[in-house]
């Protein structure tokens, strides 16, 4: 059975850090492109960080570049999103997603939610003092 689970969300003060984890059962993540998305109600789902299979390509939204880092742990069949220097505007439900894009498809492809076939249920991140 295909199942993907995000964890690690919670409440953090501005300037704090969180580490989100995306784990899968039923298939392996290391051969997939992985994206982390967030969605504020009433807005489009936004890609914040993406990584290709083999770590050949990665991409970050301008709003999180330098603060967020996506990493793969193939031994644990998981992908993490390390979020530092969190801001109130980072508060959202974060989803991980898996796709089959090649590392050479580029930014437009990796940032498109339509390229990802498999989605987790999401984990809430709240940034507040």
N, C-alpha and C positions, 0 to 999 in steps of 0.2 A: 504494500500500500504506500502510495506517495504521500509524504507528510513533511511539511516544513514548519519549523517553529522558531520564532524570534524570542529572545529573552534579554534581560539586562536593562530594560527601561525603568523609569522611576522619577522621583522628584529630586532635583538638584538645584543648588543656588547658582545664580549667575557667576560665571567664572569657573564653575566646577566641571567635572568630567564624568562621563559615563562610557561604558563599553557594552555595546549591543552584540549579541551573538545570534547567528542564524545556523541552525542545525537541520539536517535532513535525514530522513529514513526512507528506504525504498529506492533511492537512487543516489549516485555520488555527485558531489558538487564540483569536484576538481576538473571535470571535463566541460563545465558550463560557464557561461558568462554570468556574473552576479551583479545585481544592482541593488542599491539601497534607495528607497523612495520615501518621501513624506508627503502628507496631504492635509492641508488645512481645510476644514469644511467650507465648501463653496468655491474651492479653487482646484485647478488641475493638480494631479499627482506629479510631484517634482522629483527628478532624479538628483540625489545629493552626492552619490559616490558609486563608481562602477569599476569592476575589474574583470579582465578577460581570463579565460583558461590559460594556464601557464604563466600568469602574471605578466604577460607581454604588453598589456595595455591597461591603463587606469585613467580615470577621469573624475574630476570633482567639480561640483557647482562652484561658481565664483564666491558665493556667500559663505562657503565652508572651507575653501582651499586654505591650507596651512593650519587648520584646526582639526579637521577630521582625517582619519586614516583608515582605509579598508585593507584587510589582510586575510589571507587564506590559511587555513590549517587543515591540510589534506588528511593528516593522520586522524583528526577528529571529525572529518567530513563536515567542516563548519567554516563559516566566514564571519569575521568580526568587523565591527565599525567602532573605532575608538574616536570619541568626541571630546575634545578639550575646549577650554575657554567658552563654555556654553553661554548663549545669550537667550534672553526671553523669546526672541523671534525663532529660536530653534525648536521651541515646544511644538510637538506634533505627534501623530502616530506614525511610527517608522515601520516600513515593510521591507523585507528582502524578497528578491525575485530572481528567478533563474531563466536563462535563455540559451540559445544555441549559436549565437553570433560568433563569427571568427574574430580573432584579435585585430583584424585589419579593417573592420567595417567602419570604424571611426565614431566620432562623438555623437553625431546625429542619431545613429543607430543605437548606441549604448544609452542615450538619454531618453529614448522613446519607450514608453511603458508598453506599447503594443508589440515590442520585440520580445517581451518576456512572457513565457507561457505558464510559469509556475510561481505562485505567490504564497507568502506566509500570511498569517492572520493579523500581524502587526503588534507592536509593543509601544506603549505610551511613554513619551518623554515630556516631563514638565519642568520648566526652568522658572523658578520663582524664589524670591527672598521671603 
